[in-house]
Structures are given as structure tokens and as C-alpha cells.
């Protein structure tokens, strides 16, 4: 696989996953009550626990995004 193709793949992965990260943060920040009500129909979870789960999800998603998308893309930019 050529370096340009690999760089392009990681660039689009970074853009798409970055947009998903921002979208999920915005949904949780501004529509948290709606998300809680929707999940409350399926699971009986207290609001405090739900907030911890959402915060953990956003943090985990951010770490995975950085480690598996942004860092390899930056490394390919430096190498190329």
C-alpha cells in the first residue's frame, strides 16, 4: 500500500471520527435530558449513574480517537 493512500485513509478516518466525537458531545451536552428519557424507557438507571456512563463514554471515545486516528495520521504526515 502506498503512503499516500494510507495517509488519505487516516485523514478521512480522523475527520469522520472527529465529527462523530463532536456530535456525540453536543448531543450529550445540549440534549442530555432527552437522551436520559430515551434510555430510561429501556433501563432503570439513576440520573447520576447515567451521567457517569456518558462522561466515561465520551472520554473513552476521545482516547480511542486520539490513539487510533489522530496520532497515526500525524505520524504519516511527519514521515511523508
Buried (B, 14 or more C-beta within 10 A) or exposed (E): EEEEEBBEBBBEBBEEBBEEBEEBBEEBEEEBEEBBEEBEEEEEBEEEEBBEEBEEEBEEBBEEBBEBBBEBBEEBEEEE
